[in-house]
Amino acid sequence: MFFSGDSTSRKRVDLGGRSSKERDRQKLLEQTRLERERRLGLRKENSAALKIQKCFRGRTVVEAERSKTREQFYHTFGERCEKVDRACFNHNSEFLRQLLFFFNAQNSSDFLVLVETCQLLHQFVRVSGDVVNLFGGTNTLLSHAVVENRVKKLAYACLLVVHQNRNRLKDQLLMSSDFSNMPIVVLLEGVIILTDPELPWSCKTVGYLSQRHIMALLRDIVHTGMQNLKIRNAGARKSSLEHILTLMISHVGRNQCICLSVNQQWSFSSQFLTIPFLWSHFPYLKEVFLSQGLIDFYIHQMAMCVHSHANFLPDDVSREFPGCACLLGNILEVVGASLSRPTCSFDLAVDFVAVSTFMLDMMPPINSPSRENATTVEEEMDVDEMDLDVEKKVVVNMSNDLERQICKSVDPRLLQQLVTVLFRGSSLIKDSNSGSFQYREVTAVGAICVFLHVIFNTLPVEGIMIGVAYRTELVPMLCNFMKQCHEKQQWPSLSKLTSHLSDGAPGWLLPLAVFCPVYKHMLVIVDNEEFYEQEKPLSLRDIKDLIIILKQALWQLLWVFPAKPSNSMKSATAISGLKRLSIDFLQHRVSIVTSELLTQLQDWNNRREFTSPSDFQAQEAVDDVFISQAATENTTAYDILRQAPFLLPFTSRVKIFTSYLTSARQRNWAHVPFNRNRFRIRRDRIFEDAFNQLSALSEEELRGLIRVTFVNEFGVEEAGIDGGGIFKDFMESITRAAFDVQYGLFKVGLCII
C-alpha cells in the first residue's frame, strides 16, 4: 500500500537526455577551468609581489646612494658650501650634479644648502654678469646639453622647495628683491636668473617647468602668501614671485617659442586668472599681460578649450569665490583696455565673447551688485511643475566684492568698445540690401547677441541697457540685419558660436533676444515728435517691416512650435534653472520680450496709426479650432490669448470671450439655477453704492445675472424692469464716476510710452 525501501537508491534520470558520462565530462572541464584560473591568479600575485619588492629594494638602494652622495658632497664642498667657488658651477664640476641627485625638498639641511647655492649664484652673476660662461665655460657648444639639464632641474628644485616650505615661511613669499637676506627671496631670485629670456636655454627651462605643472605650485604659493596680505599699495615694489610670473607668461606667448604644448588645465590662464582679484595684488603682471599679443594668446587659448568642451578650471578657492566668476572678473577688468586700442583684432573680440559667455552661463544670476542673500536654484525651483532638462546649480553664496567687480567691469564703455571692434567696417551700419552677408558680419552679429543675451539674464541691466541703447548703433544694425534676412527668406545659423545651441536652432532667436529688450527700453524715453516726425531711432517703414518679423516669430514660438507645455513656463524661478544659452530658455525669453515689444508698438500705433492694425494679427492662422481651444484653460491657445492677444483679430477675441462667458455661466448655473443679484443704487451715491455691493460678491456671483434698480434723490425706486438697458446705464454711469477727479483714483499726466 505504501512505498518501502531506500529512496536514495533510485535510478536518477536526466530529463535533458544526457548520460552520466557526459555529466562527469562537464564537471571535469569546469574543475579544470577553475584550476587554471587559480594558477593564473597566483602567477599574477607573485609577479606583483616581485615588482613591489624590486621597487622597494630599488628605492632603498637609491636612498642609500643619495645619503652616500650627500656625505661626499659635505666633505668636498662643505655643509654650507664653504668650499664652493665660481668653478663649481661649471659643467665639469661635480657640485651641481651631486646636489641635484641627493636633493630632497622636505629635508631641512638640503633646503639650507640650496639657499646657499642660490646666494653664491647671485654673487658670481653680480660680479661677472655672464651666466652662460658661469655654467658652460668657454666651450658652450659641447656643454650645452649638460648645462641645459642642470639649469632646468635647479630652477625646478628652487620652486619646489619654496612650495614645500610655503606655510612655514609665508611672510616671505610676496617680498621684493630688497629683502635679499630672506631664504625664499634668495631662491626666487635664483629662478629669475635661470629663466632669463636672453639665455639660450630659457625656452627649454620654461617648457620643463610647465610640463611639471609649475603654475599649480605657484598658485598654491600665491594663495598662501595672500592669506595675511592686504592689497598692495600702488607704489609697492614688484615681488620676486611676480617677476617670475611675468617671465613665464611673456615667454609662452612668444611666436618663436618651441616649448612643448601644455594641457590648458595647468596653464597660466587656468591656474592664475581664477585667483580672486589677481590684478590688485600683481599690478606689474597686469601691465605685462596687457602687452600686445599676450592677452590675445591667452584668451584665444581659453576660447579653444570652450569650443572643445574641455574642463580647464581648477577647484574653486571657496564657495564665495567660484573659479568661473573669478576668471570672468579678471578678464573683464583688463579686456576693456585692449579693446580700446585702434589695433585691436576682430578675433580677440570674438574669443573674448566665447570665454565670457561660457563663464557667465556657469554663474547664478546676480540680481544686484550688493546682493546679500543668495539661494540655490533648487530652493526656488518647483521641480514638479517642470518637464524641462534643467541643470541644477549649486553655487551660490558668491562674494559681494566679486559681484561688484564683475558688474562694475561690464560698463557702457566696454560695451561700446566691443560693438565698435566687432562691427568695424561692416555694411550693417548702412542700410544696404545688396549682396549677401559676409562671414565676418554674421560672426559679429552672433557674438554680440550671445554676449548681451547672457549679460541681460545674469547681471543687473539698468546701466548695461543704457550703454547699449544710447552709446552704440546696435538697434539699427540689428534691425537692418533682420530685415535683410527676412527679405531674402534666409537666416544664417548662429548656433556654431555657442556649444549650447543645436544646429537646428532658428537664426532669428539670438537677434530677437537682444533687439527686443533694447528697443523696448529706447521706446520708454522716445517722445511723440522723435517717434513720428524725426523717426528715431528707427524709421516708420522699418518699424512696419519689423512688426511683420516679430509677429511671425512670436506665432512660431507660441503656436507652431511651442517650446514646452503651457503649464511648464509659468514659474520664473523654474526658468532660471535653465542654461541661458539653452534652446528652451531662449525660446521662452524671446516669446516674452517679443510680445512685450509688439504690445508697446501697438500702443504707439493706437495713438497715431502708422500701419494697419491687421499687421499685428495672425488672421490666416486663427480658425475655429484655435477659437475653441482658446476658450479652455491650460491650453496653448489660451496662453497665447493671455500673453499676446493682439495676434488675434478683434472679432475672434469677441467670439472667445462670448464662448468663455457661456461656458462659465453654464458651469455656475448648474449648481445655482437662479443666481441673481439685485442692486439698489442711489443716483446721487452711485459710486459708493456700487463699490459696496459689488465688492461683497464672490467671483462666481459676479458671473451671474445682476439686476439694477435706481433710487432717485427722494428715496423712491425708479419705475422700470432691468432687461439689460438699466444695467448698461449703470455701467456707463459708474465708469464716468470712477474717473471723476474728486475720487483721485487716477492721476492726470502726460503719457510718453
Order of alpha helices (4+ residues) and beta strands (2+ residues): alpha-alpha-alpha-alpha-alpha-alpha-alpha-alpha-alpha-alpha-alpha-alpha-alpha-alpha-alpha-alpha-alpha-alpha-alpha-alpha-alpha-alpha-alpha-alpha-alpha-alpha-alpha-alpha-beta-alpha-alpha-beta-alpha
